[in-house]
Amino acid sequence: MRNRFLPCVTVFVVTMMGAAAEKPMTGTIISENSVDCGTEAHGHRGKEKLDLVCQEYIVHTPNTEYHIRQPKQHDQGMLPLNSGIDFILDKDKMKFKLNGKKYEFLVVSESSPTAKQP
């Protein structure tokens, strides 16, 4: 009799986990830094290498600070600092909208927020 209920319980748990992953979290973009994100062949016959620079941001939540980076360099405007965002984490990506535009960044690290000193 227990074996009859096991598939139902498994489906319920997996469904709940999927629903929890879709719940948006709230954070604030607090910092920006330009970082190296690879090289690209450039010039005559691709013999010269051009260093690529991407923007990396810190998104602060009450429990975690996420370091997020553009997946690749492209002409993307700078995100305004101190902007509040509602985001979803999907594996190693952070997805959010800001000023009506959709963004998808790579999560390169996460840590506990720094404790404030008195």
Backbone as ProteinMPNN parsed JSONL, in Angstrom:
{"seq_chain_A": "MRNRFLPCVTVFVVTMMGAAAEKPMTGTIISENSVDCGTEAHGHRGKEKLDLVCQEYIVHTPNTEYHIRQPKQHDQGMLPLNSGIDFILDKDKMKFKLNGKKYEFLVVSESSPTAKQP", "coords_chain_A": {"N_chain_A": [[0.816, -1.192, 0.0], [1.996, 1.215, 0.712], [3.669, 1.65, -1.46], [1.963, 2.516, -3.458], [1.424, 5.165, -2.865], [3.861, 6.427, -3.006], [4.719, 7.332, -5.684], [2.898, 9.485, -6.003], [3.574, 11.197, -3.876], [6.214, 11.79, -4.583], [5.847, 13.192, -7.028], [4.429, 15.409, -6.035], [6.365, 16.613, -4.315], [8.433, 17.263, -6.134], [7.039, 19.046, -7.775], [6.491, 21.11, -5.955], [9.096, 21.955, -5.394], [9.844, 22.975, -7.877], [8.017, 25.089, -8.102], [8.881, 26.679, -5.993], [11.356, 27.496, -6.938], [10.652, 29.299, -8.859], [9.751, 31.513, -7.525], [9.954, 34.942, -7.213], [12.716, 36.88, -5.989], [13.783, 39.677, -4.029], [16.075, 42.301, -4.536], [18.888, 44.632, -4.474], [20.83, 46.496, -6.71], [24.032, 47.209, -5.957], [26.669, 47.779, -6.615], [29.18, 48.175, -9.2], [31.58, 46.874, -11.459], [34.214, 46.758, -13.833], [35.34, 43.939, -15.521], [37.693, 41.478, -16.75], [36.746, 39.472, -19.457], [37.638, 37.616, -21.272], [39.146, 37.079, -24.569], [39.273, 38.251, -27.973], [39.671, 37.447, -31.376], [41.185, 39.699, -33.599], [41.787, 42.198, -36.111], [44.092, 41.919, -38.927], [43.596, 38.91, -40.452], [42.962, 37.806, -38.002], [45.113, 37.751, -36.223], [45.758, 39.427, -34.143], [44.941, 39.931, -30.729], [42.182, 41.0, -28.879], [41.395, 42.285, -25.792], [38.517, 41.599, -23.894], [36.013, 43.302, -22.051], [33.725, 43.019, -19.426], [30.759, 43.94, -17.584], [30.443, 43.596, -14.103], [28.249, 43.102, -11.476], [27.108, 43.716, -8.114], [24.507, 42.315, -6.408], [22.503, 42.934, -3.761], [20.81, 41.251, -1.194], [18.697, 40.681, 1.69], [19.83, 38.354, 2.809], [21.917, 37.434, 1.193], [24.676, 38.241, -0.966], [25.013, 38.609, -4.354], [27.277, 38.137, -6.976], [27.139, 39.127, -10.178], [27.488, 38.716, -13.711], [27.767, 39.921, -17.068], [26.904, 37.658, -19.662], [28.402, 37.706, -22.017], [30.456, 40.095, -23.706], [28.804, 42.903, -24.932], [27.018, 45.568, -26.55], [25.624, 46.913, -24.14], [23.806, 48.96, -22.045], [24.83, 50.58, -19.007], [23.735, 49.355, -15.873], [21.674, 51.066, -13.585], [22.923, 52.037, -10.421], [21.843, 51.268, -7.067], [19.339, 50.421, -7.77], [16.301, 48.795, -7.302], [15.416, 45.395, -7.759], [13.404, 42.653, -8.848], [14.076, 39.345, -8.969], [14.756, 36.137, -10.515], [16.348, 33.117, -9.814], [17.877, 30.837, -11.902], [19.344, 28.005, -12.169], [22.582, 28.698, -12.899], [22.057, 31.315, -13.494], [20.8, 34.672, -13.26], [17.763, 36.192, -13.625], [15.978, 39.059, -14.575], [13.883, 42.027, -14.756], [14.373, 45.397, -15.648], [13.505, 48.682, -15.742], [11.682, 48.062, -17.782], [13.105, 46.4, -19.503], [14.389, 43.158, -20.269], [16.796, 41.167, -18.555], [19.553, 38.895, -18.365], [21.89, 37.473, -16.43], [25.028, 35.927, -15.573], [25.58, 34.146, -12.586], [28.323, 34.545, -10.723], [29.396, 34.316, -8.21], [28.401, 33.966, -4.766], [27.703, 35.294, -1.526], [27.542, 35.77, 2.067], [26.097, 38.793, 3.258], [28.171, 41.543, 4.25], [28.685, 42.131, 7.652], [27.51, 44.954, 9.402], [29.503, 47.329, 11.065], [29.377, 48.629, 14.408]], "CA_chain_A": [[0.0, 0.0, 0.0], [2.891, 2.364, 0.723], [4.221, 1.844, -2.794], [0.988, 3.248, -4.273], [1.484, 6.583, -2.554], [5.202, 6.96, -3.271], [4.753, 8.18, -6.895], [2.141, 10.716, -5.766], [4.382, 12.047, -2.999], [7.358, 12.24, -5.376], [5.371, 14.225, -7.95], [4.1, 16.578, -5.232], [7.605, 17.24, -3.851], [9.107, 17.852, -7.297], [6.234, 20.196, -8.177], [6.706, 22.17, -4.972], [10.451, 22.467, -5.577], [9.802, 23.789, -9.091], [7.287, 26.313, -7.799], [9.727, 27.496, -5.121], [12.438, 28.064, -7.739], [10.092, 30.373, -9.661], [9.342, 32.627, -6.681], [10.907, 36.051, -7.332], [13.361, 37.446, -4.806], [14.014, 41.112, -4.151], [17.432, 42.725, -4.236], [19.302, 45.969, -4.906], [22.134, 46.57, -7.371], [24.762, 48.151, -5.104], [28.028, 48.056, -7.053], [29.53, 47.772, -10.56], [33.011, 46.834, -11.712], [34.568, 46.198, -15.133], [36.215, 42.783, -15.337], [38.119, 40.784, -17.955], [35.864, 38.338, -19.777], [38.176, 36.843, -22.393], [39.777, 37.775, -25.688], [38.636, 38.053, -29.264], [40.57, 37.637, -32.51], [40.937, 41.007, -34.193], [42.828, 42.647, -37.032], [44.37, 41.19, -40.16], [43.574, 37.452, -40.312], [42.738, 37.404, -36.612], [46.381, 37.515, -35.513], [45.809, 40.257, -32.954], [43.934, 39.596, -29.723], [41.58, 42.147, -28.223], [40.839, 41.933, -24.49], [37.121, 41.972, -23.724], [35.663, 43.727, -20.696], [32.301, 42.891, -19.101], [30.354, 44.541, -16.315], [30.054, 42.702, -13.019], [27.47, 43.844, -10.488], [26.76, 43.06, -6.856], [23.096, 42.446, -6.048], [22.387, 42.709, -2.315], [19.532, 40.867, -0.605], [18.898, 40.612, 3.142], [20.59, 37.178, 3.226], [22.984, 37.044, 0.274], [25.16, 39.142, -2.007], [25.298, 37.883, -5.583], [28.112, 38.777, -7.986], [26.596, 38.709, -11.466], [28.293, 39.22, -14.822], [27.234, 39.743, -18.419], [27.381, 36.394, -20.23], [29.444, 38.057, -22.972], [30.495, 41.534, -23.937], [28.008, 43.454, -26.023], [26.627, 46.943, -26.288], [24.539, 46.961, -23.168], [23.981, 50.106, -21.178], [25.126, 50.32, -17.601], [22.573, 49.283, -14.988], [21.785, 52.101, -12.553], [23.162, 51.577, -9.053], [20.77, 51.473, -6.089], [18.06, 50.035, -8.364], [15.667, 47.601, -6.764], [14.994, 44.446, -8.783], [12.819, 41.361, -8.495], [14.793, 38.426, -9.842], [14.598, 34.691, -10.375], [17.563, 32.349, -10.053], [17.647, 29.642, -12.711], [20.657, 27.352, -12.193], [23.666, 29.663, -12.668], [21.662, 32.582, -14.101], [19.859, 35.557, -12.582], [16.908, 36.817, -14.628], [15.167, 40.134, -14.013], [13.518, 43.149, -15.608], [14.697, 46.702, -15.083], [13.052, 49.74, -16.658], [10.984, 47.459, -18.907], [13.989, 45.576, -20.333], [14.76, 41.89, -19.641], [18.229, 40.894, -18.427], [19.974, 37.584, -17.894], [23.295, 37.538, -16.049], [25.62, 34.747, -14.937], [25.937, 34.293, -11.173], [29.693, 34.053, -10.623], [29.629, 33.951, -6.811], [27.466, 34.473, -3.784], [28.261, 35.282, -0.177], [26.724, 36.451, 3.075], [26.417, 40.225, 3.296], [29.109, 41.963, 5.281], [28.036, 42.665, 8.846], [27.826, 46.368, 9.654], [30.191, 47.591, 12.324], [28.68, 49.677, 15.175]], "C_chain_A": [[0.861, 1.258, 0.0], [3.412, 2.678, -0.677], [3.255, 2.588, -3.718], [1.099, 4.751, -4.073], [2.828, 7.217, -2.887], [5.261, 7.79, -4.548], [4.011, 9.501, -6.71], [2.93, 11.693, -4.912], [5.566, 12.612, -3.776], [6.948, 13.361, -6.327], [5.058, 15.507, -7.189], [5.355, 17.329, -4.803], [8.324, 17.93, -5.005], [8.356, 19.09, -7.778], [6.456, 21.371, -7.232], [8.092, 22.775, -5.115], [10.5, 23.362, -6.809], [9.099, 25.11, -8.855], [8.122, 27.233, -6.921], [10.836, 28.16, -5.917], [11.94, 29.253, -8.552], [9.685, 31.599, -8.836], [10.375, 33.75, -6.787], [11.452, 36.477, -5.978], [13.629, 38.916, -5.082], [15.439, 41.439, -3.742], [17.684, 44.13, -4.757], [20.675, 45.879, -5.548], [22.95, 47.62, -6.633], [26.135, 48.54, -5.64], [28.232, 47.557, -8.476], [31.043, 47.819, -10.693], [33.234, 46.255, -13.108], [35.585, 45.093, -14.922], [36.563, 42.172, -16.693], [37.174, 39.617, -18.21], [36.327, 37.624, -21.042], [38.844, 37.705, -23.441], [39.031, 37.434, -26.968], [39.678, 38.294, -30.351], [40.182, 38.913, -33.223], [42.05, 41.308, -35.18], [42.98, 41.741, -38.229], [44.513, 39.695, -39.883], [43.476, 36.973, -38.859], [43.99, 37.163, -35.799], [46.495, 38.346, -34.241], [44.681, 39.844, -32.01], [43.472, 40.878, -29.038], [40.978, 41.675, -26.905], [39.408, 42.445, -24.392], [36.843, 42.293, -22.26], [34.148, 43.626, -20.534], [32.021, 43.6, -17.785], [29.966, 43.435, -15.337], [29.383, 43.555, -11.952], [27.336, 43.022, -9.218], [25.293, 43.375, -6.58], [22.973, 42.022, -4.588], [20.953, 42.34, -1.967], [19.752, 40.82, 0.904], [19.807, 39.451, 3.578], [21.838, 36.895, 2.399], [23.39, 38.208, -0.611], [25.568, 38.297, -3.197], [26.206, 38.726, -6.471], [27.632, 38.233, -9.315], [27.375, 39.393, -12.58], [27.552, 39.002, -16.137], [27.746, 38.417, -18.962], [28.463, 36.603, -21.288], [29.371, 39.556, -23.209], [29.584, 41.886, -25.107], [27.603, 44.862, -25.635], [25.392, 46.981, -25.405], [24.808, 48.146, -22.264], [24.271, 49.676, -19.751], [23.816, 50.269, -16.812], [22.739, 50.34, -13.905], [21.967, 51.493, -11.161], [22.002, 51.986, -8.161], [19.391, 51.212, -6.684], [17.545, 48.772, -7.693], [15.208, 46.708, -7.903], [14.304, 43.252, -8.123], [13.408, 40.376, -9.476], [14.441, 36.984, -9.528], [15.948, 34.065, -10.646], [17.184, 31.083, -10.806], [19.003, 29.01, -12.965], [21.729, 28.395, -11.921], [23.343, 31.031, -13.264], [20.704, 33.343, -13.202], [19.089, 36.285, -13.683], [16.044, 37.874, -13.949], [14.82, 41.144, -15.092], [13.903, 44.421, -14.878], [14.332, 47.744, -16.129], [12.445, 49.155, -17.931], [11.833, 46.575, -19.809], [14.379, 44.317, -19.565], [16.276, 41.719, -19.652], [18.436, 39.464, -17.952], [21.477, 37.646, -17.666], [23.74, 36.201, -15.48], [25.904, 35.058, -13.479], [27.331, 33.691, -11.026], [30.085, 33.722, -9.189], [28.505, 34.511, -5.952], [28.084, 34.36, -2.411], [27.271, 35.919, 0.772], [27.088, 37.917, 3.071], [27.345, 40.54, 4.453], [28.351, 42.561, 6.44], [28.476, 44.113, 9.051], [28.47, 46.517, 11.02], [29.474, 48.712, 13.061], [29.434, 50.974, 15.184]], "O_chain_A": [[0.51, 2.254, -0.632], [3.577, 3.845, -1.034], [3.696, 3.228, -4.672], [0.89, 5.522, -5.01], [2.911, 8.437, -3.033], [5.818, 8.888, -4.51], [4.458, 10.532, -7.212], [2.951, 12.891, -5.196], [5.886, 13.793, -3.64], [7.638, 14.376, -6.417], [5.393, 16.594, -7.66], [5.408, 18.553, -4.913], [8.775, 19.066, -4.861], [8.982, 20.084, -8.149], [6.593, 22.509, -7.681], [8.251, 23.987, -4.972], [11.143, 24.411, -6.778], [9.539, 26.145, -9.356], [8.074, 28.451, -7.09], [11.224, 29.285, -5.602], [12.73, 30.131, -8.9], [9.31, 32.623, -9.407], [11.549, 33.536, -6.483], [10.754, 36.441, -4.964], [13.693, 39.341, -6.236], [15.949, 40.93, -2.744], [16.824, 44.741, -5.392], [21.583, 45.258, -4.996], [22.607, 48.801, -6.671], [26.717, 49.523, -5.181], [27.549, 46.633, -8.918], [31.706, 48.684, -10.12], [32.508, 45.349, -13.519], [36.58, 45.285, -14.225], [35.82, 42.327, -17.662], [36.841, 38.865, -17.294], [35.511, 37.092, -21.795], [39.078, 38.896, -23.238], [38.27, 36.47, -27.035], [40.473, 39.229, -30.262], [39.0, 39.186, -33.431], [43.136, 40.735, -35.092], [42.122, 40.906, -38.516], [45.426, 39.266, -39.176], [43.872, 35.851, -38.543], [43.951, 36.453, -34.794], [47.262, 37.992, -33.346], [43.599, 39.456, -32.452], [44.283, 41.726, -28.668], [40.145, 40.769, -26.893], [39.121, 43.584, -24.761], [37.366, 41.644, -21.354], [33.388, 44.083, -21.387], [32.922, 43.83, -16.979], [29.269, 42.481, -15.685], [29.897, 44.608, -11.574], [27.437, 41.795, -9.24], [24.889, 44.537, -6.525], [23.3, 40.891, -4.229], [20.005, 43.01, -2.377], [20.893, 40.913, 1.355], [20.482, 39.552, 4.603], [22.73, 36.183, 2.86], [22.568, 39.054, -0.964], [26.374, 37.375, -3.067], [25.932, 39.906, -6.694], [27.703, 37.029, -9.564], [27.863, 40.511, -12.413], [26.81, 38.033, -16.298], [28.91, 38.078, -18.746], [29.348, 35.761, -21.437], [28.353, 40.196, -22.945], [29.608, 41.227, -26.146], [27.83, 45.29, -24.503], [24.263, 47.072, -25.888], [25.924, 48.315, -21.773], [23.987, 48.546, -19.353], [22.901, 51.054, -17.064], [23.832, 50.496, -13.361], [21.261, 50.561, -10.777], [21.272, 52.931, -8.462], [18.387, 51.712, -6.175], [18.281, 47.798, -7.538], [14.672, 47.193, -8.899], [14.597, 42.901, -6.98], [13.261, 40.542, -10.687], [13.918, 36.651, -8.465], [16.626, 34.438, -11.604], [16.284, 30.349, -10.398], [19.73, 29.426, -13.868], [21.785, 28.934, -10.816], [24.25, 31.825, -13.514], [19.902, 32.751, -12.479], [19.682, 36.914, -14.559], [15.455, 37.631, -12.895], [15.378, 41.126, -16.189], [13.78, 44.518, -13.657], [14.801, 47.687, -17.266], [12.659, 49.678, -19.024], [11.321, 46.045, -20.796], [14.665, 44.376, -18.369], [16.951, 42.074, -20.619], [17.608, 38.901, -17.235], [22.245, 37.85, -18.607], [22.926, 35.434, -14.965], [26.421, 36.132, -13.168], [27.512, 32.484, -11.183], [31.004, 32.934, -8.967], [27.766, 35.406, -6.362], [28.882, 33.461, -2.145], [26.287, 36.529, 0.352], [28.257, 38.265, 2.899], [27.309, 39.89, 5.498], [27.473, 43.403, 6.247], [29.649, 44.452, 8.895], [28.037, 45.91, 12.0], [29.005, 49.657, 12.427], [28.98, 51.948, 15.784]]}, "name": "protein", "num_of_chains": 1, "seq": "MRNRFLPCVTVFVVTMMGAAAEKPMTGTIISENSVDCGTEAHGHRGKEKLDLVCQEYIVHTPNTEYHIRQPKQHDQGMLPLNSGIDFILDKDKMKFKLNGKKYEFLVVSESSPTAKQP"}
